Amino acid sequence: MHPRSSRSETLSHSVSSSIGPQTSGRERLPVVPYPDCGVAVKRFVSRTEGNPGRPFYKCVNMISKCNFWKWENEYLVYLRNANVVIPSIESELVQFFGTLESQLVKLRDELKNKCEDDKRQFEALFASLDNINIKLYNHMYVIIALLVVVIGLLIVVIGIHK
């Protein structure tokens, strides 16, 4: 089932003027005649709920009812297999993936450093809690010793008054 579209754009091998937004700000793909019927394909934009704004290419030959239809990414593969050179797109993709890879490495390193910092902070916090517990136990022993002394004194005072 083909997505419904409201507009099409006939493209040449050069960048055409845009009716609507271009995909990812790059030059549009060149249109080539489809080998089965010889008619150049046209670019359409999907208006379906599942693929809103997603570009696709299809043959518009109504006489032979040609069935050529591909999403833009599939059309790029088709062009590559047909040996249609699109150097600007290839270099853009290489640059994009290189940038993406370096960003991922940077994020991984930042996350690793953050985890190491968090681990050090938790270790310091637990060491502080251990020190607090030790001090509480020491204070508790002092209080118990004082209570024993006070109880002993009460016993002595009560014994004297009898």
Legacy VTK file of the C-alpha trace (Angstrom):
# vtk DataFile Version 3.0
C-alpha trace
ASCII
DATASET POLYDATA
POINTS 162 float
0.000 0.000 0.000
1.441 3.352 -1.042
1.315 6.321 1.328
-1.086 9.067 0.356
0.620 12.231 -0.722
-0.617 15.623 -1.710
2.307 16.849 -3.719
5.108 15.606 -5.869
8.291 17.199 -7.037
10.029 16.500 -10.295
13.752 16.561 -9.676
16.745 16.706 -11.948
20.321 15.721 -11.171
20.909 19.180 -9.710
19.420 20.494 -6.512
15.876 21.642 -7.237
13.937 24.366 -5.547
12.063 23.044 -2.593
8.340 22.878 -2.101
8.275 22.137 1.595
11.122 21.097 3.860
14.063 19.126 2.537
15.093 15.983 4.336
17.914 16.625 6.800
18.952 19.812 4.994
20.909 17.945 2.336
20.645 17.971 -1.415
17.785 15.935 -2.850
18.505 12.638 -4.531
18.696 12.656 -8.312
15.790 11.105 -10.172
16.561 8.499 -12.798
14.363 6.729 -15.317
13.097 3.402 -14.069
14.537 0.688 -16.346
11.258 -1.227 -16.777
9.319 1.693 -18.296
11.895 4.443 -18.950
9.955 7.148 -17.060
11.768 9.207 -14.416
10.508 8.681 -10.890
9.120 11.530 -8.793
9.601 12.380 -5.154
6.564 12.393 -2.863
6.104 13.040 0.850
4.049 10.643 2.941
1.050 12.015 4.807
0.132 8.817 6.650
0.010 8.614 10.440
2.709 5.943 10.492
5.208 7.858 8.322
4.325 11.566 8.357
6.687 13.683 6.276
8.755 10.679 5.164
9.908 11.081 1.535
9.501 8.320 -1.026
10.067 7.901 -4.761
7.768 6.225 -7.239
7.174 5.925 -10.927
4.232 7.955 -12.216
3.842 6.066 -15.505
0.097 5.567 -15.677
0.160 3.855 -19.081
2.107 0.740 -18.077
1.084 1.001 -14.404
4.710 0.655 -13.300
5.105 -0.578 -9.699
8.397 1.138 -8.830
8.070 2.545 -5.286
10.759 3.045 -2.621
11.295 4.979 0.604
14.063 7.566 0.271
16.642 5.399 2.093
15.745 2.421 -0.161
15.942 4.677 -3.225
19.447 5.714 -2.164
20.442 2.013 -2.122
18.789 1.561 -5.529
20.792 4.506 -6.922
23.999 3.162 -5.435
23.350 -0.281 -6.968
22.613 1.425 -10.301
26.034 3.157 -9.995
24.543 6.638 -9.796
27.214 8.660 -7.988
26.042 10.905 -5.167
29.331 12.080 -3.648
27.867 14.926 -1.603
25.537 12.542 0.215
28.226 9.921 0.731
30.707 12.424 2.145
27.926 13.898 4.298
27.089 10.445 5.676
30.758 9.644 6.354
31.129 12.958 8.177
27.872 12.422 10.098
28.830 8.931 11.266
32.335 10.097 12.180
30.852 12.900 14.269
28.332 10.515 15.810
31.053 8.038 16.721
33.207 10.724 18.375
30.169 12.002 20.313
29.403 8.467 21.519
33.008 7.982 22.660
32.879 11.325 24.484
29.561 10.436 26.164
30.883 7.004 27.156
33.979 8.590 28.726
31.876 11.228 30.525
29.561 8.527 31.877
32.525 6.424 32.992
34.070 9.428 34.781
30.723 10.338 36.349
30.285 6.761 37.603
33.806 6.784 39.056
33.122 10.136 40.754
29.818 8.836 42.137
31.558 5.698 43.426
34.196 7.803 45.211
31.472 9.999 46.731
29.518 6.962 47.960
32.669 5.443 49.440
33.410 8.722 51.258
29.799 8.899 52.469
29.893 5.332 53.789
33.227 6.024 55.525
31.643 9.076 57.195
28.644 6.993 58.257
30.969 4.374 59.728
32.751 7.110 61.729
29.397 8.452 62.947
28.332 4.945 64.012
31.595 4.455 65.910
31.117 7.799 67.689
27.491 6.908 68.522
28.550 3.577 69.997
31.273 5.329 72.044
28.745 7.888 73.327
26.293 5.090 74.087
28.923 3.312 76.215
29.688 6.541 78.080
25.968 7.085 78.749
25.561 3.495 79.989
28.599 3.909 82.254
27.133 7.150 83.631
23.768 5.443 84.209
25.503 2.651 86.112
27.264 5.259 88.293
23.995 7.177 88.880
22.123 3.957 89.767
24.953 2.972 92.120
24.817 6.363 93.798
21.016 6.093 94.157
21.403 2.705 95.784
23.976 4.122 98.210
21.797 7.156 99.012
18.684 5.003 99.502
20.672 2.628 101.723
21.917 5.486 103.904
18.427 6.895 104.467
16.988 3.580 105.634
LINES 1 163
162 0 1 2 3 4 5 6 7 8 9 10 11 12 13 14 15 16 17 18 19 20 21 22 23 24 25 26 27 28 29 30 31 32 33 34 35 36 37 38 39 40 41 42 43 44 45 46 47 48 49 50 51 52 53 54 55 56 57 58 59 60 61 62 63 64 65 66 67 68 69 70 71 72 73 74 75 76 77 78 79 80 81 82 83 84 85 86 87 88 89 90 91 92 93 94 95 96 97 98 99 100 101 102 103 104 105 106 107 108 109 110 111 112 113 114 115 116 117 118 119 120 121 122 123 124 125 126 127 128 129 130 131 132 133 134 135 136 137 138 139 140 141 142 143 144 145 146 147 148 149 150 151 152 153 154 155 156 157 158 159 160 161
